[in-house]
Amino acid sequence: MNKVKIQDAIIGLGKDKDPLFGSVQYERPAKTNTIVTVQTDDKTVQIPLNQIEIIVFRFDAETFGLIFNYRLCISDKKSFNLWNRQTKKLACHELQPNF
């Protein structure tokens, strides 16, 4: 097993809950009951992966990534500026590249 750590992410817990902003760490291979550690500025929470709706992060300098339904998806380079504007509005800062 190896650990995955995403340093700067938006973590969506569902439409009735405010998103969390911070880092995400989990063991691979991830399954529905895999425990994800979310570290924010003021707290650390551990949540089963199946309780996280979406994780959005800047994958590298030109693309964004998201984890949805336990799968990693990568944006195309053409949509980078749109993703960057939208995530900057939500997170109140430009997300930093992770890889």
TORKOL-4160 file (C-alpha; in steps of 0.2 Angstrom, whole numbers, padded with zeros to 4 digits, m for minus):
99
<pt num="1" X="0000" Y="0000" Z="0000"/>
<pt num="2" X="0006" Y="0018" Z="m0003"/>
<pt num="3" X="m0001" Y="0034" Z="0003"/>
<pt num="4" X="m0008" Y="0048" Z="m0008"/>
<pt num="5" X="m0007" Y="0066" Z="m0001"/>
<pt num="6" X="m0016" Y="0080" Z="m0010"/>
<pt num="7" X="m0009" Y="0096" Z="m0002"/>
<pt num="8" X="m0022" Y="0109" Z="m0007"/>
<pt num="9" X="m0040" Y="0103" Z="m0011"/>
<pt num="10" X="m0059" Y="0107" Z="m0010"/>
<pt num="11" X="m0068" Y="0093" Z="m0001"/>
<pt num="12" X="m0087" Y="0092" Z="m0005"/>
<pt num="13" X="m0096" Y="0082" Z="0009"/>
<pt num="14" X="m0114" Y="0085" Z="0001"/>
<pt num="15" X="m0126" Y="0098" Z="m0004"/>
<pt num="16" X="m0131" Y="0101" Z="0014"/>
<pt num="17" X="m0114" Y="0103" Z="0021"/>
<pt num="18" X="m0101" Y="0117" Z="0018"/>
<pt num="19" X="m0085" Y="0111" Z="0009"/>
<pt num="20" X="m0069" Y="0109" Z="0018"/>
<pt num="21" X="m0053" Y="0117" Z="0012"/>
<pt num="22" X="m0036" Y="0108" Z="0016"/>
<pt num="23" X="m0026" Y="0093" Z="0012"/>
<pt num="24" X="m0032" Y="0075" Z="0010"/>
<pt num="25" X="m0022" Y="0059" Z="0013"/>
<pt num="26" X="m0027" Y="0041" Z="0011"/>
<pt num="27" X="m0020" Y="0024" Z="0007"/>
<pt num="28" X="m0021" Y="0016" Z="m0010"/>
<pt num="29" X="m0030" Y="0006" Z="m0016"/>
<pt num="30" X="m0045" Y="0016" Z="m0010"/>
<pt num="31" X="m0061" Y="0007" Z="m0007"/>
<pt num="32" X="m0078" Y="0014" Z="m0001"/>
<pt num="33" X="m0074" Y="0012" Z="0017"/>
<pt num="34" X="m0056" Y="0018" Z="0016"/>
<pt num="35" X="m0053" Y="0032" Z="0029"/>
<pt num="36" X="m0048" Y="0048" Z="0022"/>
<pt num="37" X="m0039" Y="0061" Z="0033"/>
<pt num="38" X="m0043" Y="0079" Z="0030"/>
<pt num="39" X="m0032" Y="0092" Z="0038"/>
<pt num="40" X="m0039" Y="0110" Z="0038"/>
<pt num="41" X="m0032" Y="0126" Z="0045"/>
<pt num="42" X="m0040" Y="0122" Z="0062"/>
<pt num="43" X="m0044" Y="0104" Z="0063"/>
<pt num="44" X="m0041" Y="0086" Z="0057"/>
<pt num="45" X="m0055" Y="0075" Z="0053"/>
<pt num="46" X="m0056" Y="0057" Z="0047"/>
<pt num="47" X="m0070" Y="0052" Z="0035"/>
<pt num="48" X="m0074" Y="0036" Z="0026"/>
<pt num="49" X="m0072" Y="0039" Z="0007"/>
<pt num="50" X="m0090" Y="0035" Z="0004"/>
<pt num="51" X="m0095" Y="0050" Z="0014"/>
<pt num="52" X="m0085" Y="0062" Z="0002"/>
<pt num="53" X="m0095" Y="0068" Z="m0013"/>
<pt num="54" X="m0080" Y="0076" Z="m0022"/>
<pt num="55" X="m0062" Y="0081" Z="m0020"/>
<pt num="56" X="m0056" Y="0095" Z="m0032"/>
<pt num="57" X="m0038" Y="0099" Z="m0033"/>
<pt num="58" X="m0025" Y="0107" Z="m0045"/>
<pt num="59" X="m0016" Y="0092" Z="m0052"/>
<pt num="60" X="m0001" Y="0101" Z="m0060"/>
<pt num="61" X="0003" Y="0117" Z="m0068"/>
<pt num="62" X="m0010" Y="0115" Z="m0082"/>
<pt num="63" X="m0024" Y="0103" Z="m0076"/>
<pt num="64" X="m0036" Y="0100" Z="m0062"/>
<pt num="65" X="m0040" Y="0084" Z="m0055"/>
<pt num="66" X="m0056" Y="0078" Z="m0046"/>
<pt num="67" X="m0060" Y="0062" Z="m0037"/>
<pt num="68" X="m0078" Y="0058" Z="m0039"/>
<pt num="69" X="m0087" Y="0040" Z="m0037"/>
<pt num="70" X="m0070" Y="0034" Z="m0031"/>
<pt num="71" X="m0062" Y="0038" Z="m0048"/>
<pt num="72" X="m0049" Y="0051" Z="m0053"/>
<pt num="73" X="m0053" Y="0062" Z="m0067"/>
<pt num="74" X="m0041" Y="0075" Z="m0075"/>
<pt num="75" X="m0047" Y="0091" Z="m0084"/>
<pt num="76" X="m0041" Y="0095" Z="m0101"/>
<pt num="77" X="m0029" Y="0109" Z="m0103"/>
<pt num="78" X="m0042" Y="0119" Z="m0113"/>
<pt num="79" X="m0053" Y="0121" Z="m0098"/>
<pt num="80" X="m0039" Y="0126" Z="m0086"/>
<pt num="81" X="m0043" Y="0144" Z="m0084"/>
<pt num="82" X="m0062" Y="0141" Z="m0081"/>
<pt num="83" X="m0057" Y="0128" Z="m0067"/>
<pt num="84" X="m0045" Y="0140" Z="m0060"/>
<pt num="85" X="m0057" Y="0155" Z="m0059"/>
<pt num="86" X="m0071" Y="0144" Z="m0051"/>
<pt num="87" X="m0060" Y="0135" Z="m0038"/>
<pt num="88" X="m0052" Y="0152" Z="m0034"/>
<pt num="89" X="m0069" Y="0159" Z="m0030"/>
<pt num="90" X="m0074" Y="0145" Z="m0019"/>
<pt num="91" X="m0058" Y="0143" Z="m0010"/>
<pt num="92" X="m0053" Y="0161" Z="m0009"/>
<pt num="93" X="m0036" Y="0157" Z="m0016"/>
<pt num="94" X="m0028" Y="0149" Z="m0031"/>
<pt num="95" X="m0026" Y="0131" Z="m0028"/>
<pt num="96" X="m0008" Y="0125" Z="m0028"/>
<pt num="97" X="m0002" Y="0111" Z="m0040"/>
<pt num="98" X="0001" Y="0094" Z="m0031"/>
<pt num="99" X="0011" Y="0084" Z="m0043"/>
